[in-house]
Amino acid sequence: MIFTNLIQTNLRTKIFGEEIEYYQRLESTNEEASELIENGEATHGMIIITDHQFKGKGRSGNSWFMSPSKGIAMSLILLESLSFKIARLIPLVAGIAMAKTLNNRGFSPKLKWPNDILLDKIKVGGILCESKISGQSVNSMVIGMGLNVNETKLDFPEDLNESTTSLSIESGHAHQRELIVAIFITYFERCFEILQNSPEEIISEWTSFCGHLNQNVSFRSKGILQSGLFKGIDNFGQARIMIDGNERMFPSIVLD
């Protein structure tokens, strides 16, 4: 069980996390967050969290595995109107916040564009942001975060055993999930504030955590397998990839 009072005791935020909705079991925290927004029951900075997410979503329709009572599945709700330029960089803010959180806990994380979280080149978590657009701005956003915390190798399905790890596997000991959530939300709020005035600082910080900068990457774009040299991200959070001597921008691809 996750104790919301422990999360709030460890928060160092102004707004985010004032309200926390906890569910023992939930299909998807992002779906629940979206429903609360639709029904007018959500507040800016509200956290949706569950002990057992059994239909978690990843990018491009992929699923996200969570072992009951061992990992973290949560969503943060933003209800402030955001410009497209700012909204596009929020996934980077979430990645930075998680990287800083894991640094705080003694790890050396890397980020894989757009927002896989890696430990020693193996995936330990991921971010999925979903927006509601109105006119020329984004009027709400849900930031979903999944993190493997206290799983053992036996907890993962066989097909994920080699490609997935947890904080416990990497460190050799268990971790308090409530503290990790509180640290993540605290860092997210700080980075979100920086984003409003200094987006270039967010881009620079994300780049410092990137695990494949100036390395060859492969990906599919419009169904075609391509490869090139990853040169970083532009001011809109798009991937900059050098292909046959030309730098091209990609807004939404998944790196292999």
DODODO-219675 format. One record per residue: residue number from 1; y, z, x of N, C-alpha, C in turn. Coordinates in steps of 0.02 Angstrom, whole numbers, plus 50000, padded with zeros to 5 digits. Atoms other than C-alpha are relative to their C-alpha. Layout:
BEGIN
<NUM,<Y,Z,X>,<Y,Z,X>,<Y,Z,X>> ...
END
This chain:
BEGIN
<1,<49940,50000,50042>,<50000,50000,50000>,<50063,50000,50044>> <2,<49936,50001,49965>,<50178,49963,50056>,<50047,50049,49965>> <3,<49955,49949,50027>,<50303,50105,50032>,<50072,49975,50007>> <4,<49932,50028,49997>,<50474,50035,49986>,<50051,50050,50026>> <5,<49952,49950,49975>,<50560,50200,50025>,<50001,50001,50077>> <6,<50003,50003,49927>,<50502,50182,50206>,<50039,49940,50026>> <7,<49960,50059,49982>,<50578,50008,50214>,<50074,50018,49998>> <8,<49928,49986,50009>,<50745,50069,50147>,<50025,50054,50047>> <9,<49981,49948,49952>,<50747,50222,50261>,<50017,49969,50068>> <10,<49991,50031,49934>,<50738,50106,50412>,<50048,49941,50001>> <11,<49952,50055,50003>,<50860,49973,50352>,<50067,50021,50030>> <12,<49933,49989,49974>,<51027,49957,50441>,<50044,49942,49975>> <13,<49966,50057,50031>,<51106,49834,50319>,<50056,50024,49954>> <14,<49946,49986,50048>,<51260,49824,50208>,<49979,49984,49929>> <15,<50018,50023,50066>,<51184,49730,50062>,<49925,49987,49993>> <16,<50069,50022,50007>,<51011,49658,50095>,<49952,50059,49999>> <17,<50051,49948,50006>,<50867,49767,50039>,<50020,50059,49956>> <18,<49981,49946,50046>,<50965,49877,49919>,<49950,50005,49942>> <19,<50051,50001,50052>,<50839,49823,49787>,<49937,49967,50026>> <20,<50065,50026,49978>,<50654,49797,49824>,<49952,50002,49941>> <21,<50051,50006,50052>,<50526,49735,49699>,<49932,49996,50034>> <22,<50066,49998,49968>,<50350,49784,49754>,<49945,49985,49949>> <23,<50058,50017,50042>,<50189,49712,49682>,<49936,50010,50040>> <24,<50063,49991,49965>,<50013,49764,49727>,<49966,49932,50014>> <25,<50034,50065,49995>,<49951,49586,49697>,<50044,49947,49968>> <26,<49954,50051,50024>,<50048,49425,49674>,<49976,49932,50025>> <27,<50018,50067,49977>,<50013,49239,49680>,<50044,49979,50058>> <28,<49953,50022,49949>,<50170,49202,49781>,<50065,50037,49992>> <29,<49935,49965,50004>,<50325,49304,49822>,<50057,49951,49988>> <30,<49948,50050,50013>,<50429,49144,49824>,<50002,49981,49927>> <31,<50003,50017,50071>,<50369,49099,49650>,<50029,50056,49957>> <32,<49975,49942,50038>,<50406,49274,49586>,<50076,50005,50007>> <33,<49928,49997,49987>,<50579,49271,49666>,<50036,49947,49959>> <34,<49970,50055,50039>,<50617,49103,49584>,<50002,50016,49925>> <35,<50002,49981,50071>,<50564,49170,49414>,<50053,50053,49984>> <36,<49949,49949,50010>,<50676,49322,49433>,<50070,49970,49999>> <37,<49935,50035,49999>,<50822,49207,49475>,<50010,49964,49934>> <38,<49995,50038,50063>,<50786,49096,49324>,<50014,50046,49941>> <39,<49993,49953,50056>,<50777,49249,49209>,<50063,50043,50005>> <40,<49939,49960,49991>,<50940,49322,49276>,<49987,50072,50020>> <41,<50018,49932,49981>,<50849,49475,49343>,<50007,50014,50074>> <42,<49995,49992,49927>,<50878,49445,49528>,<50070,50022,50020>> <43,<49936,49983,49970>,<51017,49516,49635>,<50003,49973,50071>> <44,<49991,50026,49932>,<51089,49451,49798>,<49974,50052,50050>> <45,<50029,49956,49950>,<50989,49525,49942>,<49937,50036,49978>> <46,<50061,49968,50025>,<50841,49578,49835>,<49939,49976,50040>> <47,<50062,50015,49965>,<50671,49585,49922>,<49942,50002,49950>> <48,<50063,50001,50038>,<50508,49536,49837>,<49945,50006,50051>> <49,<50053,49989,49950>,<50355,49602,49929>,<49935,50019,49965>> <50,<50065,49984,50029>,<50170,49617,49895>,<49950,50020,50053>> <51,<50054,49980,49956>,<50015,49694,49971>,<49946,49946,50005>> <52,<50052,50051,50002>,<49908,49546,49923>,<50027,49937,49967>> <53,<49978,50065,50025>,<49975,49370,49906>,<49941,49952,50004>> <54,<50062,50039,49999>,<49831,49258,49853>,<50010,49925,49989>> <55,<49986,50072,50002>,<49917,49089,49831>,<50064,49985,50037>> <56,<49941,50010,49959>,<50045,49090,49970>,<50009,49927,50019>> <57,<49984,50069,49985>,<50134,48927,50011>,<50027,49993,50071>> <58,<49971,50019,49936>,<50170,48846,50178>,<50039,49936,49990>> <59,<49963,50063,50005>,<50268,48688,50218>,<49952,49943,49982>> <60,<50037,50061,50017>,<50211,48518,50153>,<49939,50013,49957>> <61,<50054,49986,50047>,<50100,48595,50019>,<49942,50038,50030>> <62,<50053,49960,49970>,<49995,48694,50142>,<49998,50070,49970>> <63,<50006,49931,50025>,<49930,48866,50094>,<50010,50048,50058>> <64,<49992,49949,49949>,<49964,49028,50185>,<49951,50056,49986>> <65,<50050,49947,50009>,<49820,49151,50210>,<50030,50068,50013>> <66,<49979,49930,49989>,<49854,49337,50191>,<49941,50046,49986>> <67,<50052,49951,50009>,<49727,49475,50215>,<50028,50059,49961>> <68,<49973,49946,50042>,<49752,49608,50078>,<50014,50064,50040>> <69,<49980,49936,49972>,<49846,49764,50137>,<50005,50001,50077>> <70,<49996,50002,49927>,<49856,49703,50317>,<50060,49961,50026>> <71,<49944,50040,49978>,<49992,49571,50328>,<50063,50014,49960>> <72,<49937,49996,50038>,<50169,49549,50262>,<50011,49934,49965>> <73,<49978,50058,50039>,<50213,49428,50122>,<50060,50022,49960>> <74,<49939,49977,50033>,<50391,49443,50063>,<50049,49942,49992>> <75,<49946,50050,50011>,<50540,49344,49999>,<50066,50037,49994>> <76,<49932,49973,50005>,<50726,49377,50015>,<50041,49951,49958>> <77,<49962,50042,50046>,<50843,49313,49879>,<50074,49997,50021>> <78,<49929,50010,49989>,<51015,49239,49916>,<50029,49968,49938>> <79,<49968,50026,50060>,<51127,49212,49766>,<50071,49977,50011>> <80,<49933,50025,49985>,<51290,49169,49853>,<49999,49924,50005>> <81,<49995,50072,49993>,<51347,48988,49842>,<50009,49982,50073>> <82,<49999,50019,49929>,<51319,48902,50009>,<50013,49926,50007>> <83,<49991,50071,49985>,<51379,48738,50081>,<49934,49973,50027>> <84,<50061,50030,49974>,<51242,48615,50129>,<49993,50013,50075>> <85,<50003,49991,49927>,<51288,48635,50313>,<49974,50069,50017>> <86,<50023,49931,49987>,<51263,48824,50308>,<49928,50009,49976>> <87,<50067,49991,50029>,<51109,48815,50195>,<49946,49970,50045>> <88,<50050,50033,49957>,<51020,48695,50314>,<49982,50042,50061>> <89,<50013,49960,49940>,<51033,48822,50454>,<49968,50068,49984>> <90,<50029,49935,50018>,<50965,48972,50357>,<49927,50006,50022>> <91,<50068,49993,49972>,<50783,48932,50403>,<50001,50020,50074>> <92,<49994,49980,49930>,<50840,48947,50584>,<50018,50074,50006>> <93,<49981,49929,50001>,<50921,49115,50546>,<49938,50044,49990>> <94,<50061,49962,50014>,<50756,49176,50474>,<49953,50001,50061>> <95,<50042,50003,49941>,<50661,49117,50627>,<50026,50044,50056>> <96,<49970,49958,49948>,<50783,49201,50746>,<49989,50074,49983>> <97,<50008,49930,50021>,<50775,49363,50645>,<49929,50025,50013>> <98,<50069,49980,49988>,<50585,49365,50656>,<49985,50004,50075>> <99,<50010,49998,49927>,<50586,49323,50842>,<50030,50064,50030>> <100,<49968,49939,49976>,<50708,49466,50873>,<49960,50062,49979>> <101,<50041,49944,50025>,<50600,49582,50767>,<49939,50010,50045>> <102,<50059,49994,49959>,<50446,49544,50870>,<50018,50020,50072>> <103,<49975,49975,49935>,<50546,49564,51031>,<50009,50075,49998>> <104,<49989,49929,50009>,<50596,49735,50966>,<49936,50040,50002>> <105,<50066,49967,50002>,<50412,49777,50943>,<49959,49989,50064>> <106,<50033,50007,49936>,<50369,49727,51122>,<49965,49934,50012>> <107,<50032,50065,49993>,<50312,49547,51098>,<50048,49949,50030>> <108,<49960,50055,49974>,<50372,49384,51175>,<49988,49938,49957>> <109,<50013,50055,50046>,<50377,49264,51027>,<50035,49935,50019>> <110,<49969,50065,49995>,<50416,49079,51025>,<50003,49970,49930>> <111,<49993,50034,50064>,<50475,48970,50881>,<49980,49927,50007>> <112,<50019,50071,50004>,<50400,48802,50834>,<50037,49969,49941>> <113,<49959,50030,50052>,<50517,48689,50736>,<49957,49975,49943>> <114,<49938,49966,50018>,<50556,48710,50597>,<49995,50076,50000>> <115,<50001,49927,49999>,<50493,48889,50582>,<49930,50031,50000>> <116,<50062,49964,49985>,<50319,48933,50642>,<50018,50052,50052>> <117,<49990,49946,49952>,<50315,49097,50737>,<49937,50007,50041>> <118,<50058,50002,49956>,<50200,49096,50888>,<50000,50059,50049>> <119,<50011,49953,49945>,<50128,49224,51007>,<49948,49968,50046>> <120,<50044,50033,49951>,<50050,49148,51164>,<49973,49934,49972>> <121,<50013,50066,50026>,<50056,48977,51078>,<49954,49999,49938>> <122,<50042,49995,50060>,<49955,49039,50927>,<50043,50025,49942>> <123,<49958,49983,50058>,<50031,49053,50752>,<49985,50071,49976>> <124,<50005,49932,50027>,<50065,49230,50691>,<50038,50007,49934>> <125,<49961,49996,50061>,<50186,49193,50550>,<50038,49936,49987>> <126,<49961,50059,50018>,<50296,49069,50461>,<50053,50015,49948>> <127,<49943,49993,50046>,<50453,49046,50357>,<49999,49940,49952>> <128,<49993,50054,50048>,<50473,48944,50197>,<50061,50015,49956>> <129,<49938,49992,50039>,<50647,48924,50119>,<50001,49949,49943>> <130,<49996,50044,50059>,<50670,48852,49944>,<50067,50011,49966>> <131,<49931,49997,50024>,<50839,48810,49868>,<50007,49971,49930>> <132,<49978,50030,50063>,<50920,48775,49700>,<50069,49970,50013>> <133,<49938,50035,49984>,<51057,48644,49717>,<50040,49986,49937>> <134,<49954,50016,50056>,<51208,48624,49604>,<50060,49964,50029>> <135,<49943,50038,49975>,<51333,48486,49640>,<49998,49993,50075>> <136,<49993,50006,49928>,<51391,48495,49820>,<49983,50064,50038>> <137,<50017,49937,49967>,<51322,48667,49858>,<49931,50025,49978>> <138,<50063,49967,50017>,<51165,48773,49856>,<50018,50066,49966>> <139,<49978,49940,50036>,<51184,48908,49724>,<49951,50058,50004>> <140,<50047,49945,49987>,<51027,49008,49766>,<49948,49977,50050>> <141,<50053,50017,49952>,<50895,49016,49901>,<49951,50058,50004>> <142,<50053,49951,49990>,<50730,49106,49923>,<49972,49989,50070>> <143,<50027,50004,49932>,<50676,49144,50102>,<49934,50037,50001>> <144,<50066,49970,49999>,<50489,49173,50108>,<49977,50010,50072>> <145,<50024,49985,49933>,<50409,49255,50260>,<49929,50027,49996>> <146,<50068,49975,49993>,<50226,49278,50302>,<49987,50019,50072>> <147,<50014,49976,49932>,<50170,49379,50452>,<49933,50035,50002>> <148,<50063,49964,49989>,<49997,49430,50512>,<50014,50061,50042>> <149,<49983,49937,49965>,<50011,49612,50562>,<49938,50037,50025>> <150,<50056,49957,49980>,<49852,49717,50562>,<49931,49967,49990>> <151,<50064,50034,50006>,<49718,49584,50538>,<49960,50001,50065>> <152,<50045,50011,49944>,<49567,49574,50652>,<49974,49928,49996>> <153,<50027,50068,50001>,<49480,49411,50698>,<49952,49990,49941>> <154,<50048,50005,50055>,<49349,49450,50565>,<50034,49990,49932>> <155,<49964,50008,50064>,<49483,49448,50429>,<50018,49928,49984>> <156,<49979,50069,50011>,<49528,49265,50454>,<49942,49955,49981>> <157,<50051,50050,50014>,<49431,49122,50377>,<49980,49964,50065>> <158,<50025,50031,49939>,<49324,49031,50505>,<50043,49944,50026>> <159,<49960,50058,49979>,<49435,48877,50506>,<50068,50019,50029>> <160,<49936,49977,49973>,<49587,48983,50554>,<49992,50044,50062>> <161,<50012,49951,49947>,<49504,49091,50686>,<50032,49983,50067>> <162,<49973,50019,49935>,<49562,48990,50836>,<50075,49987,49998>> <163,<49930,50022,50005>,<49734,48940,50770>,<50046,50055,49975>> <164,<49961,49946,50029>,<49793,49108,50701>,<49987,50065,50035>> <165,<50008,49934,49970>,<49824,49280,50772>,<50040,50051,49960>> <166,<49962,49947,50033>,<49902,49446,50721>,<50032,50045,50053>> <167,<49969,49953,49954>,<50013,49578,50799>,<49949,50049,50028>> <168,<50051,49953,49979>,<49865,49696,50806>,<49952,49970,50051>> <169,<50044,50034,49952>,<49753,49570,50894>,<50034,49994,50068>> <170,<49963,50012,49937>,<49888,49533,51024>,<50017,50064,50037>> <171,<49978,49938,49968>,<49938,49714,51056>,<49944,50051,50009>> <172,<50055,49952,49995>,<49774,49806,51031>,<50010,50062,49959>> <173,<49991,49941,50043>,<49845,49928,50904>,<50034,49980,49935>> <174,<49971,50014,50065>,<49905,49938,50724>,<50076,50008,50001>> <175,<49927,49997,50005>,<50087,49919,50670>,<50020,50019,49928>> <176,<49976,49980,50067>,<50186,49994,50525>,<50037,49941,49969>> <177,<49971,50059,50032>,<50226,49851,50407>,<50070,50014,49974>> <178,<49934,49984,50029>,<50373,49940,50324>,<50055,49997,50053>> <179,<49951,50001,49946>,<50462,49960,50491>,<50016,49928,50021>> <180,<49990,50070,49983>,<50437,49776,50533>,<50044,49965,49949>> <181,<49959,50030,50053>,<50509,49724,50365>,<50073,50021,50007>> <182,<49932,49974,49995>,<50661,49837,50388>,<50037,49970,50060>> <183,<49968,50029,49940>,<50696,49771,50564>,<50017,49926,49987>> <184,<49989,50071,50015>,<50677,49590,50505>,<50061,49991,49954>> <185,<49944,50007,50047>,<50797,49612,50358>,<50066,50019,50033>> <186,<49939,49979,49964>,<50923,49702,50470>,<50024,49944,50045>> <187,<49981,50056,49957>,<50921,49561,50598>,<50022,49940,49959>> <188,<49981,50058,50041>,<50928,49430,50460>,<50072,50007,49975>> <189,<49932,49991,50025>,<51086,49505,50386>,<50051,49990,50055>> <190,<49953,50008,49943>,<51170,49512,50557>,<50007,49926,50018>> <191,<49998,50071,49983>,<51123,49331,50596>,<50032,49959,49944>> <192,<49969,50034,50057>,<51176,49276,50421>,<50076,50006,50004>> <193,<49927,49990,49991>,<51349,49350,50454>,<50027,49956,50056>> <194,<49978,50043,49944>,<51360,49258,50621>,<50003,49927,49978>> <195,<50003,50070,50023>,<51311,49095,50535>,<50064,49979,49964>> <196,<49941,50018,50039>,<51464,49101,50421>,<50058,49977,50045>> <197,<49942,50013,49956>,<51586,49096,50568>,<49983,49961,50063>> <198,<50017,50030,49935>,<51489,49029,50716>,<49930,49968,49997>> <199,<50067,50031,50005>,<51345,48911,50669>,<49973,49976,50067>> <200,<50024,50023,49935>,<51339,48845,50847>,<49964,50055,50038>> <201,<50034,49944,49968>,<51288,49019,50904>,<49928,50006,49974>> <202,<50067,49998,50029>,<51138,49013,50785>,<49957,49946,50031>> <203,<50037,50056,49970>,<51086,48843,50852>,<49980,50016,50072>> <204,<50014,49981,49930>,<51099,48907,51031>,<49946,50053,50004>> <205,<50049,49945,49997>,<50999,49064,50993>,<49931,49975,49980>> <206,<50065,50028,50019>,<50862,48968,50902>,<49970,49962,50059>> <207,<50023,50040,49943>,<50850,48850,51051>,<49971,50044,50055>> <208,<50025,49955,49947>,<50826,48999,51168>,<49930,50026,49985>> <209,<50067,49977,50019>,<50669,49047,51070>,<49950,49942,49993>> <210,<50042,50058,50012>,<50601,48869,51055>,<49945,49995,50054>> <211,<50056,50002,49953>,<50428,48854,51134>,<49981,49930,50023>> <212,<50020,50068,49982>,<50425,48664,51151>,<50061,49957,50019>> <213,<49940,50036,49979>,<50600,48617,51214>,<49984,49956,50061>> <214,<50012,50049,49947>,<50594,48461,51325>,<49925,49988,50013>> <215,<50071,50014,49996>,<50408,48443,51290>,<49982,49944,49951>> <216,<50024,50052,50046>,<50312,48299,51210>,<49971,50032,49938>> <217,<50026,49976,50064>,<50275,48328,51026>,<49976,49939,49960>> <218,<50022,50053,50045>,<50181,48226,50896>,<50010,50023,49929>> <219,<49985,49984,50069>,<50216,48219,50710>,<49991,49938,49957>> <220,<50002,50057,50047>,<50204,48111,50555>,<50067,49994,49965>> <221,<49939,50015,50037>,<50358,48030,50480>,<49987,49940,49956>> <222,<50015,50053,50049>,<50337,47928,50321>,<49929,49975,50008>> <223,<50071,50017,49994>,<50150,47932,50351>,<49980,49969,50066>> <224,<50015,50032,49936>,<50163,47859,50526>,<49999,50052,50055>> <225,<50006,49954,49944>,<50103,47958,50677>,<50046,49978,50056>> <226,<49953,50015,49946>,<50240,47966,50809>,<49998,50056,50052>> <227,<49993,49949,49948>,<50273,48058,50971>,<50063,49988,50040>> <228,<49940,50006,49961>,<50421,48094,51081>,<50017,50066,50033>> <229,<49977,49941,49964>,<50517,48221,51184>,<50047,50041,49956>> <230,<49958,49957,50043>,<50588,48367,51085>,<50060,50024,50040>> <231,<49939,49985,49963>,<50770,48386,51140>,<50041,50057,49970>> <232,<49963,49946,50031>,<50824,48526,51023>,<50017,49984,49928>> <233,<49979,50011,50069>,<50915,48530,50856>,<50075,49985,49998>> <234,<49930,50018,50006>,<51080,48459,50797>,<50037,50051,49957>> <235,<49959,49952,50038>,<51221,48544,50700>,<49977,50010,49928>> <236,<50027,49993,50068>,<51125,48519,50537>,<49929,50028,50001>> <237,<50067,49972,49995>,<50964,48597,50601>,<49945,49948,50003>> <238,<50050,50054,49996>,<50877,48428,50617>,<49970,49997,50071>> <239,<50032,50007,49935>,<50752,48397,50757>,<50028,49939,50036>> <240,<49978,50055,49957>,<50819,48290,50900>,<49941,49980,50044>> <241,<50059,50022,49964>,<50674,48188,50970>,<50014,49933,50034>> <242,<49990,50061,49961>,<50685,48058,51108>,<49937,49957,49996>> <243,<50056,50046,50008>,<50574,47909,51067>,<50019,49933,50032>> <244,<49987,50064,49966>,<50568,47757,51183>,<50072,49995,50024>> <245,<49932,50001,49972>,<50734,47805,51262>,<50056,50010,49951>> <246,<49949,49990,50051>,<50825,47831,51097>,<49991,50068,49966>> <247,<50004,49936,50034>,<50868,48000,51023>,<50006,49991,49925>> <248,<50000,50006,50073>,<50825,48010,50838>,<50000,50069,49968>> <249,<49997,49936,50037>,<50856,48147,50709>,<49949,49999,49943>> <250,<50049,49993,50053>,<50721,48209,50590>,<50015,50064,49961>> <251,<49983,49940,50039>,<50769,48327,50447>,<49939,50040,49977>> <252,<50056,49965,50031>,<50594,48369,50383>,<49934,49970,50022>> <253,<50066,50020,49976>,<50439,48342,50486>,<49963,50063,50022>> <254,<50040,49944,49975>,<50296,48455,50538>,<49969,49978,50066>> <255,<50028,50017,49935>,<50250,48454,50722>,<49926,50019,50002>> <256,<50071,49985,49993>,<50064,48443,50761>,<49989,50054,50052>> 
END
